[in-house]
Amino acid sequence: MACNYATLPRMTLAHHGPALDAPDLDAALHALRERGLRVSASRRQVLAALYADPRPKTAEQLAAGGDVASVYRNLDVLESVGLVRHVHLGHGPGLYTLAGREDVEFITCELCGAYDAVEPRRLDAVRGQIERELGYRPRFTHFPIVGVCASCKEDEHAHS
């Protein structure tokens, strides 16, 4: 029986809006006010946590024991205005990071979950090959390149 791909559910789409240039927390708060958005304590807390540490975080980490539903609502608003974006780095919850920092793409290990942020130009050869052979111009900002890291590869060889 042939698969009717048109009836399959679509995957979550990445946000494609332009990133806001907000180099620090004050600039981000100013950008929100310019767009007529309130700067609530919860929204400020989420942004402060993202500016304090550049590594992607879960909504639960950003909530720090507080109201996770409120954090998700704020993340949706912050993503819609271009301050935040979410990424998926393997199995597990989505992670959130600042959108205005230099654009990065991701690679992640399917065994240990380690990940690295990579400058997009370093993946241009892979991107070009996929585009030439399959007709798609891939981006690895929302979903990473998944593989096995050097450390796990060494462990696999040591146990073989």
N, C-alpha and C positions, 0 to 999 in steps of 0.2 A: 504494500500500500504506500503510495507516495505521500510525502509530508506536504501539507499546505502551509507554507511559511507565513502567508499573510494572516493566518489565524493565531499564530503564536504571539504571546505577550511581548511588548517591546521592552528593552532594557531601560534602566534609568538613564536619562540623558544628562550630560554635563551642562552646567550653566555656561553660556557662551558670551555673556555681556562683557563689556570692557571693564578692566580692573581700574579701581580708583587709585590715584597716586596719593597715598597717605603714609608718609615715612615714619610717623610716630602716632602715639595715642591721641595727642591733642589735634593733630591734623585729621584723624579719623572722626573724632567727635565733631569737629568743625564741619566736615563733609556731611555728616548726618544732619546737623542743624540746617545747613544750606539747602538740603532736600526736604526740609519741613518735618523731619523725623525727631521724635523725642529721644533724649539721651537719659534713659532710665538707669537706675543703679545696676540692674541686671545686665543691660546692654553694655554699660561701662565695664562691668566685671568680666564679661566675655571677651571684649576687646583687649582689656588690660592683660588677661591671661595669654592671649595670642601674641601680643607684642612682647611680653616678658620672655617667651621661649619660642623660637621659630619652628620647632618640630610640630608636625601635625598632631592634633589631639582629638579624642572622642568628646562627644557632648557631655558624657558623664564626667570626664576629667575636667572639663570646663566648668561644670556645675559645682565641683568640689563639695559634694554632699548636699547641695541645695536643690532647687526645683529644676529637674532635668527638662520638663515640658516647656518651661519658660526659656531655657537655654536654646532648645530646638526652635522655638518661635523666633527668638532673636537671631539665631543663625540663618534662618530663612530670609529674614529682612536684610541682614548684613550681606548675604550672598546676592540677593536681588539688586542691591545698590552697587555691588562690585568691590566690597571690602573683604569678603571672605569667599573661599571656594571649598568644596569638599572633594575628597579623593578616597579611593578604595585601594588599600594596599594589601590585597590578599583576603583571606577569610576573616570575618569579624566585622565590627561596625564601621561605618564611614568615619573618616577623620576630617578635621577642619583645619584650615591654615589661612593665613593672610593672602589675599589675591594680589596686592600691590607690590609685594616683594618681588625680586627678580623672578621671572618665569622659570619654573623648573618642571621637569618630568621625573618619573620615578621608576626604579627597578626594585623588585622585592624577591626574597627567597621564599619559595613555597614550603620549605622544610622548617626553618627556624623563625621565619617572620621578619628577619632583618630587612631594612630597606635603605636605599640611598636616593637622595635628590640629585638629579643630573642636569647639567646645562643642556637645553634642547639641541644645540649644535652638535653635541657629542653623539646624538642619536640620528643625525641626518642621513648617514649611510644606510642604516636599517630602514628608516622612513622612506628613503628613495627606492630601495629594493621592493618594499611592500607595495608602493605606489606603482612601480613599473610592472610588477608581476600580477597584482590583484586589482589595480585601479583605485585603491583607497589611499588617501593621504592620512596616515595615522597620527594621533596625538597621544602622549602617554602622561597627560596631566591628571586625568580623572581616573583612569585605570592604568596600572603600571605594566611594564614588561615583567613577566613572572618567570623565574628560573631557579637555579640552585646556586647559592653563593659559594665562593672559594672555600670557606671554612667547612661548610657542609659537604662539599665535593671531596675534600681531603678526608673527612670522617667516613664517607661512603667507601673510599678507596682503602682506608685503613682497616675497615671491617669486611672487606671482600676477600 
